[in-house]
């Protein structure tokens, strides 16, 4: 982190351009060496002011619906892919117009739109569900019992594959290559006979490729082996890996309240500005802070909303916190800007970039009109 934290009024998100470029170089190296294509999954990171930079390294974007697809198409270009659990009839023509790959969640959706789809030169795929869970977070497990995501082998309809050129699976969340390999084994066991009919296979997202301990060499070999065996193009669509550990959220201490423990009230909110802290849940790192009681002074950090559970977590510090102190939360580029909200009339944090030169560039700030325009 090499920027002036006082350059912008808190709270604000800031993405470090140097750190982002480092991630992008890793991803491009993997893509080049493996002979695959890597797309930005916008559901994790949609800071489109950085799309021209990201587009120099990645092959395009993937979306979960029309609005994300339009954003990627307009702001980055390259390939535009989309997957949706179900497409809206009044949006499908526009999706068909701007997207290169359109993936369907069921054969019934494919049958609904097939006559219109096959009149184009676009590529169409089916999302499969290998029924192979590799994670403990049920809310993020597409392979859990009763999942609505992807076609299981029992529901697979090979007689309806005409016009389908690819298969897509997405089962991972913040995971390493071992879980991808076991997932591919499950995919091959259940759907291997159909892979030979395909032109491409999309391995989905959840690959933490830019994490230090990720086995990139094994990933490259895995992709090469799969491509050779089935003679297909391979796509990966990570979201977190693109902006992992590149962003920060800077906040200020508004007050200290004691009720058996010391509560530090900040001008940022878990519920509004970092929802995954409550949803995942997880405890974000803060620069120079430790675990509870690890350092001399421990505080429970919370937001200014009326929600009793708007708690970020318990942290310890070497010095007593004072009103006006600034705290820097780490890894705040992903699933923050895309999920934040204005509950209680909370203003949204500003968005900034720490340029490679060290300059802090304000991209956008928000106000009352942004809150009001979301209501009626």
Protein Blocks (a to p, Z undefined) as FASTA:
>chain_A
ZZdfklpccddddddfklmmmmmmmmmmmmmmnopacdddfkloccfklmmmmmmmmgbd
cdfbfklmmmmmmmngpadddddfbdcfklmmmmmmmpmbdcdfbfklmmmmmmmmmmpm
bdcdddddehiafbfblklmmkbghiaghjafklpcfklmgopabdcddfbehiafklmm
mmmmmmmmmmmmmmmmpmbdcebehiafkbmklcfklmmmmmmmmmmmnopacddddfkl
mmgokaccddddfbdcdehiacdddfbdfklmmmmlmmmpccdddehiacehklmbdcdd
ddfbfbfklcfbdcddfbdcdehiacddehilgoklmmgccehhiacdddddddfkopac
dfbdcdfklmmmmmZZ
